[in-house]
Every structure is written in C-alpha cells, then in structure tokens.
Amino acid sequence: MRFACRNFGLSDLPRRGLAPHEAPVEVLLLDIEAELSIWEEGRVVWAEDAFPVAELAYHLALWLQNPAASQEGFELDSMQAGVGLIRIVDSDEGWRIGSNFTPDFWTSPIAWDVLVAEIKELDRSVHEGVAAMGIGPSFIPEV
C-alpha cells in the first residue's frame, strides 16, 4: 500500500481574495488540494481528485506524535468534508485504510511499521508539493 499525491493546487484561495502568504493556517489546510490516490500491488484502489492533502498530512503528523497512536485508530475530521473522509483502523490482520464515504473500500492489512513509512512518504510528498507552489510548508508538522 502506498499513497500518491499529484497536481497540487489552491482551490479557493483566489476566491477568498487571499494570497498564500496572507492566509491563516486553517485556510491553507483547507485550500491546498491535490489528487490523492491509494495504490496496492501496482494499481489504484482509491482516488480523489481534489483532496485536502495538507489537512490530511497535518492531522496524520499529530496522530503519529501521540505515544498511543499504535493502539488507536485515525479518523480524519476534515473541516471540508466531515468525519471519516480517511480512516485508519487496526484489525486482527494489520492496519487498514478506508473511508466513511466509500464504506465498501478497505485496503489490505499492513504492519504498523509499513503504515508509518507510508505516512512519512505522504508527509514528504505534501511538504514538497506545498513548497513547489511557493508556500513554506512549516505549518504542517513533519512526521
């Protein structure tokens, strides 16, 4: 399982009349979007065109900073789409990723260390994508 991000953009910032350097953190978290996909065995198993990837990276970093993260699941409570846009749960076989918005979708189970490595790679990708837009990514904690 791996995450992939591409085609970063600022969906609503121009409509808000804000330049990136003027926008508060919560606006940047909402407005920085990208195509997010989850891949397994070389194929896309889930994709979203305009996903709030900065918000996801931000909350995943905070989750992993919690010492109890490996015992607790993750549920993105998105300011944009509500609770459960992305869920990470532990099962008897390993960690699985799914969404309340597509209840029939769950990734194959993976080990905790594999999950953490993939979240770190997503974090790196989001930091690079945000920086490539000319925005300092320091508002997103690093994993």
Order of alpha helices (4+ residues) and beta strands (2+ residues): beta-alpha-alpha-beta-beta-alpha-beta-beta-beta-beta-alpha
